[in-house]
């Protein structure tokens, strides 16, 4: 069955926040990526300012048995975060089929603004806001199977 983890979005202080969380929970960051680490794309990646390029695109911090705290910064293209709307629930599915089922079911009547698709980091991933205003991310790590 899928697991659910919190995903926090910040206005440029994600690194500071996660260093703080690490000081409380302990552990190591298995991944820290900045926006400048994303591969260039003619259609989906707008040119980034130097400030945006150095912001956190994605960070993970294991915080317990199977729980992972994840986060990123907003950037000029995504706009500023409105606090209260800066938390998403991230579902890690066990198969591509489960990912599609969860995405299709939970996004029904909502706004699936990033359809399920293969990503540069090797996952099958999508994002949406459900009909109740809850932000979701669905992920299947294809490289782990």
N, C-alpha and C positions, 0 to 999 in steps of 0.2 A: 504494500500500500504506500501511497505517497506520504512524504513528510512535509511539514509546513514550518517555515522559519521567517522571522521578522526581517524586513528590508527597510533601512532608514535612509532618508535623503536629506542632505544638508546644503546650505548656501555658502559653500566654500570652506567650511571648517570640519569636514569629514575626517581628515587625518588627525586633527587635534582630538576630536570626539573619540575616535577608535583607539588612540593611544591612551586616553583616559579609561575607556572600557577595558583595555588590555591590562592596565594597572590594577583594576578591580578583579576581573575574572582570571587573569593570568593567561598563559598560553602564547602561541605564536600565530602570526598571520600566514596561512598557507598561500594567500594570493593578495597582492596589492597591485592594481593597475591604474595608470593615469590615462587621461583622454589622449595624450600624445602617443600612447602605445597602440591605439586603434589603427588598423590598416586604412589607408586612404581609399575613398570610394568616390567615384564621379557623381553619384546620384544621392547617396544617403548621408555623407559626412560633410557638413559645411566646414569652411575654413575656420580654424580655431584661433583665438587670440592666444598670446603667450600665457596669460593668466588662466584661461580655460584649459589650455593644454596641460598645465601642471596640477589641475584639480584631480581628485580621485574619481576614476570611472567605476571601479569596483574593488571592494575589500571584503574579506571574510575573516571571522574570528570564531573558532569553535568555543562554545561556552558551557558545554555539558554533554551528557549522554545524547548524542545525535542532534543536538541543537547547535545552530550556527547563526551568529549575528552578522548580517551583511549590510553594506552601505555604499553610498556614492554621493558625489556633489552634483548639484544642478550646474548648468552652464548657460551661456548666452542663448544658445539655440533652444534649450528646454525652458528657460525663464526661471524666475525666482520661485523658491519653494514657499508655499503657504503652510505654516505649521498647523498641524491637524490633518493635513493632506499629504504629509511627508512620510507616511508609513505604508508599505505594501506588504502583503502576505505572499511569500515566495513558496511555491509548491514544487518539490522535486519528485517527479514521477519515476516509476520503475521501467516504463517502456514508452516508445513513441505513441503507441495506441492509447495508453492511459493518459498521456499528456494531451492528445487531441480530445479525448472524451471529457477530461476535466476542463480544458479551455472552452470547448463548445458548450458544455453544460453551464458552467459558471458565468460565461460572458453573454448568454442568451438574454436579450432585452437590455444589455448594457452597451458599452463602447469598447469594442476590441480594436484599439488603436495601433497595435503591433501584432499582426497575425503570426501564428506559429510558423517558424522558418529556421533553417540551419543558420548558425552564427559563425563568426570568425574564431570564436573560442572553442568550437567543437561541440556545441550543444544545440539542441532543438528547443527553441525558446519563443515565448510570446507574452504580451502584456495587455491588460484591459482594466476597465473600471466596470464593476458589475452594476446591475440596475438599482442597487442600494447605495452606490457611491463608494464602495470599497475597492481599493486598488489591489490588483493581483498580478503575479508573475508566475508563469508555468515554465518549468525547465526539465529537460531530459538530457542527461550527460551521455551522449552517444559513445564517447570515447571510453567510458568506464565499463561497457559490456562487450 
